[in-house]
Structure formats: C-alpha cells, structure tokens
Amino acid sequence: MTDNSEKSDKPGWTGKAALAGAAIGSAALAAALLYASRRRERADKPASKPIHEDLPETD
C-alpha cells in the first residue's frame, strides 16, 4: 500500500499554476482578437489622400 498523507499535506501548486495559465491564455486570446479587429477596421477604411491645391483640374 502507498501512503498518500505526504501529498495531501503539501499545498497544490499545480492547481494554482493551471489557473494562472488559463488566465494568461485568456488575456492573450483577448488581446489577439482586439488586435485583429483593429487591423481589419483600418484595412476596410479607404486611404484618404491629401488634396493638393496646386494640381490643375482636368475633365
């Protein structure tokens, strides 16, 4: 038989590490989604060119 009393006395750092990893992963995913949506918004907007008054009008 194995005695598991030693393992139960130690604090479970693996559970805390798993929660921390999940939190970091969630934050990274949220940041990636925000970055992608902002890039898509900028890509959808047409680039506005500055209007030069020196250019002659042509028909």
C-alpha distance (Angstrom), angle and dihedral (degrees) to the residues before:
residue distance angle dihedral
M1 . . .
T2 3.77 . .
D3 3.75 123.6 .
N4 3.83 110.7 -134.6
S5 3.80 95.4 178.5
E6 3.83 91.5 101.4
K7 3.80 92.5 56.5
S8 3.79 93.8 49.5
D9 3.82 92.4 52.8
K10 3.82 93.6 58.5
P11 3.80 118.6 80.1
G12 3.80 114.3 -106.3
W13 3.79 103.1 -112.4
T14 3.80 91.7 165.9
G15 3.80 91.2 67.4
K16 3.79 91.1 49.8
A17 3.80 90.8 47.5
A18 3.79 90.6 50.6
L19 3.81 91.2 51.6
A20 3.79 91.3 47.6
G21 3.79 90.7 49.3
A22 3.78 91.1 50.2
A23 3.80 91.2 50.1
I24 3.80 92.4 49.2
G25 3.79 91.2 46.7
S26 3.79 91.7 50.0
A27 3.79 92.0 50.0
A28 3.80 91.5 48.5
L29 3.79 91.4 49.9
A30 3.80 92.1 49.2
A31 3.81 91.4 49.3
A32 3.80 91.5 49.4
L33 3.80 91.8 51.0
L34 3.81 92.2 49.0
Y35 3.80 91.3 48.5
A36 3.80 92.5 49.3
S37 3.79 93.6 48.1
R38 3.80 92.5 49.8
R39 3.79 91.7 49.7
R40 3.80 90.2 49.5
E41 3.83 91.3 50.8
R42 3.80 91.1 51.3
A43 3.79 92.1 46.9
D44 3.82 91.8 51.5
K45 3.81 93.5 54.1
P46 3.80 114.6 86.2
A47 3.76 113.9 -119.3
S48 3.77 108.2 -107.7
K49 3.77 112.7 -138.7
P50 3.77 119.3 -149.7
I51 3.79 113.5 -106.7
H52 3.77 112.1 -123.5
E53 3.78 117.0 -151.2
D54 3.80 91.4 -157.1
L55 3.79 94.8 67.3
P56 3.80 114.8 98.5
E57 3.78 118.7 -123.0
T58 3.78 115.1 -112.1
D59 3.79 130.0 -168.5
